Amino acid sequence: MRLKKTLCLILALAMTLMMVACGDGNANAGDAGNIKIGVILVGDETEGYTAAHMEGIKTAAASLGIKDDQIIWKYKVEENSTCYDAAVDLVGQGCNMVISNSYGHQTFMVQAAEEYPDVTFVSMTGDFAAISGLDNFTNAFTKVYESRYVSGVVAGMKLKELLDNGTLSAQTQPNSFDANGNVKVGYVGAFAYAEVVSGYTAFFLGIQSVVPNTVMEVMYTNSWFDIDKEGAAAEALVANGAVIIGQHADSTGAPAAVQKLLDNGTICYSIGYNIDMLATAPTAALTSATNTWSVFYKHAFETVMKGEKLEADWAGGYAQDAVAITKLGESCAAGTAEKVAEIEGALKAGTLHVFDTNTFTVGGEKVTSAPCDMSFMDWSTMTAIYQGETVEAIKDGYFAESEFRSAPYFSLRIDGITEDADPVQ
């Protein structure tokens, strides 16, 4: 009996030692000391988009035991050759991973990647890593169109409440309805890129899922961050009758303008982007579509720490907890939280597709085919710098956004949305 007990103790000790050994092996494979990260940012902590990236990087690093002195930050790096200079400087300081957070950085990041094959370069929101021929150059983005759709549902719930209780009507605010009785909403967009088109279309479809008789006007600023232009665009859209103002622009300009108009008696509300806008617009802001960047950054850091290669394209949505909406504002309609939970659950489960072709038309027709060229073009010469395949984006009855590459490629102009030809000055 004593021998049996002794043998059991020996076996237990052996198993414990094996578990410790395995744990040590995994720790070494993902040793936080194996990484030094350089970060190239288009803005700083005062700009919502960059602030969200900074928070994501810090959160991911802290969870993995990466110390502050293992991250070198480069702020307000313009989308020109200064990005290349910044990347080279970071490599010179010992970084074995260099990240940039803006689309315009991409061509300068790939230049550095060609010169330093032992360093991993990540161009966030980029679109040609998979066809660049470089193993050390990658792209990543979130499926933020999913959270934009959810934020549109929030807006739709508010519109429905206003219509149902008579607060909003053709009598109380006649300018907010078109000749066909559709209620007007607006959207402040930065540029007419596929990323923006994908986002505002998702937002609009979210609204229409609750209030079908809705139309939307989009105004561009030709800038990712311009408080004055974004505020002016919001004011112009409300003057044209828009009741809800969404945005794919990075400042608090639009929510602040909407709050001022609401305080002065105009019926209008705001859906923000990146960050909670309630501090800026406490009664006008309903929510913001946002990204949980820490999900990607944790994955990326762990991969490099283990000495492994990142995938050429990474895109995560609700299924990966990589996107979300911010806290619901006090002005949200009753039942909004429950509706949001229902929609988010369907997106996680894959039973709801944002760009379901049964929910929109183009030129009055259902879309049955959408060939998308994955090449990276020089539009000034109409030549492909990197040749990619042409893929059919319609599958199983929906437009498969961010499945063939991480960056959005939805650029269809669906019925019910108008774009202003001239950007806000």
LUMDOMAR-854996 format. One record per residue (C-alpha): residue number from 1; x, y, z. Coordinates in steps of 0.5 Angstrom, whole numbers, plus 2048, in hexadecimal, padded with zeros to 3 digits. Layout:
LUMDOMAR-854996
+-----+-----+-----+-----+
|   i |   u |   v |   w |
+-----+-----+-----+-----+
| NUM |   X |   Y |   Z |
...
+-----+-----+-----+-----+
//
This chain:
LUMDOMAR-854996
+-----+-----+-----+-----+
|   i |   u |   v |   w |
+-----+-----+-----+-----+
|   1 | 800 | 800 | 800 |
|   2 | 806 | 805 | 802 |
|   3 | 809 | 803 | 7FB |
|   4 | 803 | 804 | 7F7 |
|   5 | 802 | 80B | 7FB |
|   6 | 80A | 80D | 7FA |
|   7 | 809 | 80B | 7F2 |
|   8 | 803 | 80F | 7F2 |
|   9 | 807 | 815 | 7F5 |
|  10 | 80C | 814 | 7F0 |
|  11 | 808 | 814 | 7EA |
|  12 | 804 | 81A | 7EC |
|  13 | 80B | 81E | 7ED |
|  14 | 80D | 81B | 7E6 |
|  15 | 807 | 81E | 7E3 |
|  16 | 808 | 825 | 7E7 |
|  17 | 80F | 825 | 7E4 |
|  18 | 80C | 824 | 7DD |
|  19 | 807 | 829 | 7DE |
|  20 | 80C | 82E | 7E0 |
|  21 | 811 | 82C | 7DB |
|  22 | 80B | 82D | 7D5 |
|  23 | 809 | 834 | 7D9 |
|  24 | 810 | 836 | 7D8 |
|  25 | 811 | 834 | 7D1 |
|  26 | 80B | 838 | 7CF |
|  27 | 80D | 83E | 7D3 |
|  28 | 814 | 83E | 7CF |
|  29 | 810 | 83D | 7C9 |
|  30 | 80C | 843 | 7CA |
|  31 | 811 | 847 | 7CE |
|  32 | 810 | 84E | 7CF |
|  33 | 817 | 850 | 7CF |
|  34 | 817 | 84E | 7C8 |
|  35 | 814 | 854 | 7C5 |
|  36 | 815 | 85B | 7C4 |
|  37 | 80F | 85F | 7C1 |
|  38 | 810 | 865 | 7BD |
|  39 | 809 | 869 | 7BB |
|  40 | 808 | 86E | 7B6 |
|  41 | 802 | 872 | 7B7 |
|  42 | 7FE | 877 | 7B3 |
|  43 | 7FC | 87B | 7B9 |
|  44 | 7FC | 87B | 7C0 |
|  45 | 7F8 | 87A | 7C6 |
|  46 | 7F4 | 880 | 7C5 |
|  47 | 7F1 | 87D | 7BF |
|  48 | 7EC | 877 | 7C0 |
|  49 | 7EE | 872 | 7BA |
|  50 | 7F6 | 872 | 7BD |
|  51 | 7F3 | 873 | 7C4 |
|  52 | 7F0 | 86C | 7C3 |
|  53 | 7F6 | 869 | 7C0 |
|  54 | 7FA | 86B | 7C6 |
|  55 | 7F5 | 868 | 7CB |
|  56 | 7F5 | 862 | 7C7 |
|  57 | 7FD | 861 | 7C7 |
|  58 | 7FE | 863 | 7CE |
|  59 | 7F8 | 85E | 7D0 |
|  60 | 7FB | 858 | 7CC |
|  61 | 802 | 85A | 7CE |
|  62 | 800 | 85A | 7D6 |
|  63 | 7FD | 853 | 7D5 |
|  64 | 803 | 850 | 7D2 |
|  65 | 808 | 853 | 7D7 |
|  66 | 80B | 858 | 7D2 |
|  67 | 80E | 85E | 7D5 |
|  68 | 80D | 865 | 7D3 |
|  69 | 815 | 865 | 7D1 |
|  70 | 813 | 860 | 7CC |
|  71 | 80F | 865 | 7C8 |
|  72 | 811 | 86B | 7C4 |
|  73 | 80C | 870 | 7C2 |
|  74 | 80C | 874 | 7BC |
|  75 | 807 | 879 | 7BC |
|  76 | 803 | 87E | 7B7 |
|  77 | 807 | 87A | 7B1 |
|  78 | 805 | 87D | 7AA |
|  79 | 803 | 878 | 7A5 |
|  80 | 809 | 87A | 7A1 |
|  81 | 811 | 878 | 7A1 |
|  82 | 811 | 87A | 7A8 |
|  83 | 80E | 873 | 7A9 |
|  84 | 813 | 86F | 7A6 |
|  85 | 818 | 873 | 7AA |
|  86 | 815 | 872 | 7B1 |
|  87 | 814 | 86A | 7AF |
|  88 | 81C | 86A | 7AD |
|  89 | 81D | 86E | 7B4 |
|  90 | 819 | 869 | 7B8 |
|  91 | 81D | 863 | 7B5 |
|  92 | 823 | 867 | 7B7 |
|  93 | 821 | 867 | 7BE |
|  94 | 820 | 860 | 7BE |
|  95 | 819 | 85F | 7BC |
|  96 | 817 | 858 | 7B9 |
|  97 | 810 | 85A | 7B8 |
|  98 | 80E | 860 | 7B5 |
|  99 | 806 | 862 | 7B5 |
| 100 | 803 | 868 | 7B1 |
| 101 | 7FC | 86A | 7B2 |
| 102 | 7FA | 86E | 7AC |
| 103 | 7F8 | 86C | 7A5 |
| 104 | 7FD | 871 | 7A2 |
| 105 | 803 | 86E | 7A5 |
| 106 | 803 | 868 | 7A2 |
| 107 | 807 | 869 | 79C |
| 108 | 80D | 86C | 7A0 |
| 109 | 80C | 866 | 7A5 |
| 110 | 80D | 861 | 79F |
| 111 | 813 | 865 | 79D |
| 112 | 816 | 864 | 7A4 |
| 113 | 814 | 85C | 7A4 |
| 114 | 817 | 85B | 79E |
| 115 | 81E | 85D | 7A1 |
| 116 | 81D | 85A | 7A7 |
| 117 | 81B | 853 | 7A6 |
| 118 | 81C | 851 | 7AD |
| 119 | 817 | 856 | 7B0 |
| 120 | 80F | 855 | 7B0 |
| 121 | 80C | 85B | 7AD |
| 122 | 804 | 85C | 7AE |
| 123 | 800 | 861 | 7AA |
| 124 | 7FA | 862 | 7AE |
| 125 | 7F4 | 863 | 7A9 |
| 126 | 7F9 | 861 | 7A3 |
| 127 | 7F6 | 85D | 79D |
| 128 | 7FC | 85A | 799 |
| 129 | 800 | 856 | 79E |
| 130 | 7FE | 84F | 79B |
| 131 | 800 | 851 | 794 |
| 132 | 806 | 855 | 796 |
| 133 | 80B | 84E | 796 |
| 134 | 80E | 850 | 79D |
| 135 | 80D | 84B | 7A3 |
| 136 | 80F | 851 | 7A8 |
| 137 | 809 | 856 | 7A5 |
| 138 | 802 | 855 | 7A8 |
| 139 | 7FB | 858 | 7A8 |
| 140 | 7F6 | 858 | 7AD |
| 141 | 7EF | 85C | 7AF |
| 142 | 7E9 | 85A | 7B2 |
| 143 | 7E2 | 859 | 7AF |
| 144 | 7E0 | 860 | 7B2 |
| 145 | 7DA | 860 | 7AD |
| 146 | 7D7 | 85B | 7B2 |
| 147 | 7D7 | 860 | 7B8 |
| 148 | 7D5 | 865 | 7B3 |
| 149 | 7CF | 861 | 7B1 |
| 150 | 7CD | 860 | 7B9 |
| 151 | 7CE | 868 | 7BA |
| 152 | 7C9 | 869 | 7B4 |
| 153 | 7C4 | 864 | 7B8 |
| 154 | 7C5 | 869 | 7BE |
| 155 | 7C4 | 86F | 7B9 |
| 156 | 7BE | 86B | 7B6 |
| 157 | 7BB | 86A | 7BD |
| 158 | 7BB | 871 | 7BF |
| 159 | 7B8 | 873 | 7B8 |
| 160 | 7B2 | 86E | 7B9 |
| 161 | 7B1 | 871 | 7C0 |
| 162 | 7B1 | 878 | 7BE |
| 163 | 7AC | 876 | 7B8 |
| 164 | 7A8 | 872 | 7BC |
| 165 | 7A7 | 877 | 7C2 |
| 166 | 7A5 | 87D | 7BD |
| 167 | 7AC | 881 | 7BF |
| 168 | 7AE | 880 | 7B8 |
| 169 | 7A9 | 881 | 7B2 |
| 170 | 7A8 | 885 | 7AC |
| 171 | 7A4 | 88A | 7B0 |
| 172 | 7A9 | 88B | 7B6 |
| 173 | 7B0 | 88B | 7B1 |
| 174 | 7AD | 88A | 7AA |
| 175 | 7B5 | 88B | 7A7 |
| 176 | 7B6 | 885 | 7AA |
| 177 | 7B2 | 881 | 7A5 |
| 178 | 7B3 | 880 | 79D |
| 179 | 7AD | 881 | 798 |
| 180 | 7AC | 879 | 799 |
| 181 | 7AB | 879 | 7A1 |
| 182 | 7B2 | 877 | 7A2 |
| 183 | 7B6 | 879 | 7A8 |
| 184 | 7BD | 87C | 7A7 |
| 185 | 7C3 | 87A | 7AB |
| 186 | 7CA | 87D | 7A9 |
| 187 | 7D1 | 87A | 7A9 |
| 188 | 7D8 | 87E | 7AA |
| 189 | 7DD | 87A | 7A6 |
| 190 | 7E5 | 87B | 7A5 |
| 191 | 7E6 | 879 | 79E |
| 192 | 7E2 | 875 | 799 |
| 193 | 7E6 | 86F | 79A |
| 194 | 7E3 | 868 | 79B |
| 195 | 7E5 | 868 | 7A2 |
| 196 | 7E0 | 86E | 7A3 |
| 197 | 7DB | 86C | 79E |
| 198 | 7DB | 865 | 7A1 |
| 199 | 7DA | 868 | 7A8 |
| 200 | 7D4 | 86D | 7A6 |
| 201 | 7D1 | 868 | 7A2 |
| 202 | 7D1 | 863 | 7A8 |
| 203 | 7CE | 869 | 7AD |
| 204 | 7C9 | 86A | 7A8 |
| 205 | 7C6 | 863 | 7A7 |
| 206 | 7C6 | 863 | 7AF |
| 207 | 7C2 | 869 | 7AF |
| 208 | 7BD | 866 | 7AA |
| 209 | 7BD | 85F | 7AD |
| 210 | 7B8 | 863 | 7B2 |
| 211 | 7B6 | 869 | 7AE |
| 212 | 7B5 | 867 | 7A7 |
| 213 | 7B3 | 86D | 7A4 |
| 214 | 7BA | 871 | 7A5 |
| 215 | 7BE | 875 | 7A1 |
| 216 | 7C5 | 877 | 7A2 |
| 217 | 7CA | 87D | 7A0 |
| 218 | 7D1 | 87C | 7A0 |
| 219 | 7D6 | 882 | 7A1 |
| 220 | 7DE | 881 | 7A0 |
| 221 | 7E3 | 885 | 7A3 |
| 222 | 7E9 | 883 | 7A0 |
| 223 | 7ED | 882 | 7A6 |
| 224 | 7ED | 87D | 7AC |
| 225 | 7ED | 882 | 7B1 |
| 226 | 7EA | 889 | 7B1 |
| 227 | 7E6 | 88B | 7B6 |
| 228 | 7E4 | 891 | 7B3 |
| 229 | 7E2 | 88E | 7AC |
| 230 | 7DE | 888 | 7B0 |
| 231 | 7DA | 88D | 7B4 |
| 232 | 7D8 | 891 | 7AD |
| 233 | 7D6 | 88B | 7AA |
| 234 | 7D2 | 888 | 7AF |
| 235 | 7CF | 88F | 7B0 |
| 236 | 7CE | 88F | 7A8 |
| 237 | 7CB | 888 | 7A8 |
| 238 | 7C6 | 88A | 7AE |
| 239 | 7C4 | 891 | 7AA |
| 240 | 7C2 | 88C | 7A4 |
| 241 | 7BD | 888 | 7A9 |
| 242 | 7C2 | 882 | 7AC |
| 243 | 7BF | 880 | 7B3 |
| 244 | 7C5 | 87B | 7B4 |
| 245 | 7CC | 87D | 7B2 |
| 246 | 7D1 | 877 | 7B2 |
| 247 | 7D9 | 878 | 7B1 |
| 248 | 7DF | 875 | 7AE |
| 249 | 7E3 | 87A | 7B0 |
| 250 | 7E8 | 87B | 7B6 |
| 251 | 7E6 | 881 | 7BA |
| 252 | 7E1 | 883 | 7BF |
| 253 | 7DF | 888 | 7BA |
| 254 | 7D8 | 885 | 7B7 |
| 255 | 7D5 | 883 | 7BE |
| 256 | 7D7 | 88A | 7C1 |
| 257 | 7D3 | 88D | 7BB |
| 258 | 7CD | 889 | 7BC |
| 259 | 7CD | 88A | 7C4 |
| 260 | 7CD | 891 | 7C3 |
| 261 | 7C7 | 891 | 7BE |
| 262 | 7C3 | 88C | 7C2 |
| 263 | 7C4 | 891 | 7C8 |
| 264 | 7C1 | 896 | 7C3 |
| 265 | 7BB | 892 | 7C2 |
| 266 | 7BC | 88F | 7BC |
| 267 | 7BB | 887 | 7BC |
| 268 | 7C1 | 884 | 7BA |
| 269 | 7C6 | 87F | 7BD |
| 270 | 7CD | 87C | 7BC |
| 271 | 7D1 | 875 | 7BB |
| 272 | 7D8 | 876 | 7BC |
| 273 | 7DE | 872 | 7BA |
| 274 | 7E4 | 86F | 7BE |
| 275 | 7E3 | 872 | 7C5 |
| 276 | 7DD | 873 | 7CA |
| 277 | 7DA | 87A | 7C8 |
| 278 | 7D6 | 87B | 7CE |
| 279 | 7DB | 880 | 7D1 |
| 280 | 7DA | 884 | 7CB |
| 281 | 7D3 | 883 | 7C9 |
| 282 | 7CF | 881 | 7D0 |
| 283 | 7C8 | 881 | 7CD |
| 284 | 7C9 | 881 | 7C6 |
| 285 | 7CE | 87B | 7C5 |
| 286 | 7CB | 874 | 7C5 |
| 287 | 7D1 | 870 | 7C4 |
| 288 | 7D7 | 86F | 7C0 |
| 289 | 7DA | 869 | 7BC |
| 290 | 7E0 | 867 | 7BE |
| 291 | 7E6 | 862 | 7BD |
| 292 | 7E9 | 85E | 7C3 |
| 293 | 7F0 | 85E | 7C0 |
| 294 | 7F3 | 85A | 7C6 |
| 295 | 7F0 | 854 | 7C3 |
| 296 | 7F5 | 854 | 7BD |
| 297 | 7FB | 857 | 7C0 |
| 298 | 7FB | 852 | 7C5 |
| 299 | 7FB | 84D | 7C0 |
| 300 | 800 | 850 | 7BC |
| 301 | 805 | 851 | 7C2 |
| 302 | 804 | 84A | 7C4 |
| 303 | 806 | 848 | 7BD |
| 304 | 80C | 84C | 7BC |
| 305 | 80E | 84A | 7C3 |
| 306 | 80E | 842 | 7C1 |
| 307 | 812 | 844 | 7BB |
| 308 | 80C | 842 | 7B7 |
| 309 | 809 | 846 | 7B0 |
| 310 | 803 | 84A | 7B0 |
| 311 | 7FE | 848 | 7AB |
| 312 | 7FE | 84D | 7A5 |
| 313 | 7F7 | 850 | 7A7 |
| 314 | 7F3 | 850 | 7AE |
| 315 | 7EC | 852 | 7AF |
| 316 | 7E8 | 851 | 7B5 |
| 317 | 7E1 | 853 | 7B6 |
| 318 | 7DC | 851 | 7BC |
| 319 | 7DE | 84A | 7BB |
| 320 | 7E5 | 84C | 7BE |
| 321 | 7E2 | 851 | 7C3 |
| 322 | 7E6 | 856 | 7BE |
| 323 | 7E1 | 85B | 7BD |
| 324 | 7DB | 85E | 7C2 |
| 325 | 7D7 | 864 | 7C3 |
| 326 | 7D8 | 869 | 7C9 |
| 327 | 7D4 | 86A | 7CF |
| 328 | 7CD | 86C | 7CD |
| 329 | 7CB | 873 | 7CE |
| 330 | 7C5 | 875 | 7D2 |
| 331 | 7C1 | 878 | 7CC |
| 332 | 7C1 | 871 | 7C9 |
| 333 | 7BA | 86E | 7C8 |
| 334 | 7B7 | 869 | 7CD |
| 335 | 7B9 | 862 | 7CB |
| 336 | 7BF | 864 | 7C8 |
| 337 | 7C4 | 85F | 7CC |
| 338 | 7BF | 859 | 7CB |
| 339 | 7BF | 85A | 7C3 |
| 340 | 7C7 | 85B | 7C3 |
| 341 | 7C8 | 855 | 7C7 |
| 342 | 7C4 | 851 | 7C2 |
| 343 | 7C7 | 854 | 7BC |
| 344 | 7CE | 853 | 7BF |
| 345 | 7CC | 84C | 7C0 |
| 346 | 7CA | 84B | 7B9 |
| 347 | 7D1 | 84E | 7B7 |
| 348 | 7D5 | 849 | 7BB |
| 349 | 7D1 | 843 | 7B9 |
| 350 | 7D2 | 845 | 7B2 |
| 351 | 7CA | 845 | 7B1 |
| 352 | 7CA | 84C | 7AF |
| 353 | 7CE | 84F | 7A9 |
| 354 | 7CF | 856 | 7A9 |
| 355 | 7CF | 857 | 7A1 |
| 356 | 7C9 | 852 | 7A0 |
| 357 | 7C7 | 853 | 799 |
| 358 | 7C0 | 852 | 79A |
| 359 | 7C0 | 859 | 79E |
| 360 | 7C3 | 85E | 799 |
| 361 | 7C2 | 85F | 792 |
| 362 | 7C7 | 863 | 78D |
| 363 | 7C3 | 867 | 787 |
| 364 | 7BD | 863 | 789 |
| 365 | 7C0 | 85C | 788 |
| 366 | 7C2 | 857 | 78D |
| 367 | 7C9 | 856 | 78D |
| 368 | 7CB | 84F | 78B |
| 369 | 7D2 | 850 | 789 |
| 370 | 7D8 | 854 | 78B |
| 371 | 7DF | 853 | 788 |
| 372 | 7E4 | 856 | 78C |
| 373 | 7EB | 857 | 78A |
| 374 | 7F0 | 856 | 78F |
| 375 | 7F6 | 859 | 78C |
| 376 | 7F9 | 85F | 78E |
| 377 | 7F9 | 865 | 789 |
| 378 | 7FD | 86B | 787 |
| 379 | 7F6 | 86F | 785 |
| 380 | 7FA | 874 | 782 |
| 381 | 7FD | 86F | 77D |
| 382 | 7F7 | 86A | 77D |
| 383 | 7FD | 865 | 77E |
| 384 | 7FD | 85F | 784 |
| 385 | 803 | 860 | 788 |
| 386 | 801 | 85A | 78C |
| 387 | 7FD | 855 | 787 |
| 388 | 7F7 | 851 | 78B |
| 389 | 7F2 | 84D | 789 |
| 390 | 7EB | 84F | 788 |
| 391 | 7E6 | 84C | 78D |
| 392 | 7DE | 84B | 78D |
| 393 | 7DC | 84F | 793 |
| 394 | 7D5 | 84C | 793 |
| 395 | 7D4 | 845 | 796 |
| 396 | 7CF | 842 | 79A |
| 397 | 7CA | 848 | 799 |
| 398 | 7CF | 84D | 79C |
| 399 | 7D5 | 852 | 79A |
| 400 | 7DB | 84E | 79E |
| 401 | 7DE | 854 | 7A0 |
| 402 | 7E5 | 854 | 7A3 |
| 403 | 7E6 | 84C | 7A2 |
| 404 | 7EA | 84D | 79C |
| 405 | 7EF | 852 | 79F |
| 406 | 7EE | 855 | 7A6 |
| 407 | 7ED | 85C | 7A3 |
| 408 | 7E6 | 85E | 7A0 |
| 409 | 7E5 | 85E | 799 |
| 410 | 7DD | 85F | 799 |
| 411 | 7DC | 865 | 795 |
| 412 | 7D5 | 864 | 792 |
| 413 | 7D1 | 86A | 792 |
| 414 | 7CA | 867 | 794 |
| 415 | 7C3 | 86B | 793 |
| 416 | 7C1 | 86F | 799 |
| 417 | 7C8 | 873 | 79A |
| 418 | 7CA | 879 | 796 |
| 419 | 7D2 | 87C | 797 |
| 420 | 7D3 | 883 | 796 |
| 421 | 7D8 | 884 | 790 |
| 422 | 7DC | 88A | 794 |
| 423 | 7DF | 889 | 79A |
| 424 | 7DE | 88E | 7A0 |
| 425 | 7E2 | 893 | 79F |
+-----+-----+-----+-----+
//
